[in-house]
Amino acid sequence: MIGDPVHPVPLRAPGVTVIAVDYDDPAAGALRRAMVREMGHRYADRGAEFGAHAPALSVAPGTVAYTALAITGDGLPIGHLALRRAGDDVELKRMYVVPPYRGTGAAVALLRAAEEAARTLRVRRIILQTGDRQPDAVRLYERHGYTPIPVFPPYEDVPFSRCYQKAMR
């Protein structure tokens, strides 16, 4: 996280709290690695194609303006997201909830926290990229007011990209 925390008050969903953490937080790193493993399985038959686009899909920690974890009542980290600066926007990156906790409201709580952080950062909009094999993510984003946009850099050469936006002003 760059600068002061932009989300000082934890958000809650039933049984889930969203807290701001540093990007290099060990639990945050573990959840990002879990996401990479899952995406590797989802796109396994596109191994070479997926691997060729790894630089476009990566995140430079110094560009991250906000990182959050969703945790259970007993402190178990079950979800992650980050926002990185992208001009006048922020890009939602690495939104992930571990499979046993999907459908619990954790993803919605993370998305609301991202939107609150984006407003605090005074950005124009949140943009994001997801893949064609992530219909669960697409449904979540569309249900919460994200609309499709043309594929934006650096994803223009990633053929399975699906991009979305939501205005923050």
Number of C-alpha atoms within 10 A of each C-alpha: 22 15 7 9 17 20 20 10 12 14 17 21 16 11 13 27 22 28 20 24 19 18 21 12 13 11 17 24 13 14 22 20 13 15 19 14 11 15 15 15 12 14 18 12 10 12 12 10 14 17 12 13 15 11 10 13 16 11 15 7 14 11 14 21 23 28 31 28 30 31 19 19 12 8 10 12 20 24 29 31 25 27 28 24 18 16 9 11 21 28 22 26 21 24 23 24 25 16 10 8 14 14 10 14 17 28 27 16 22 29 21 16 27 27 21 16 23 28 17 13 16 14 19 16 19 24 23 24 24 21 17 13 14 13 11 9 16 21 11 14 21 14 10 13 12 19 15 17 14 11 18 15 11 13 18 12 13 18 13 16 17 20 18 22 22 20 16 15 9
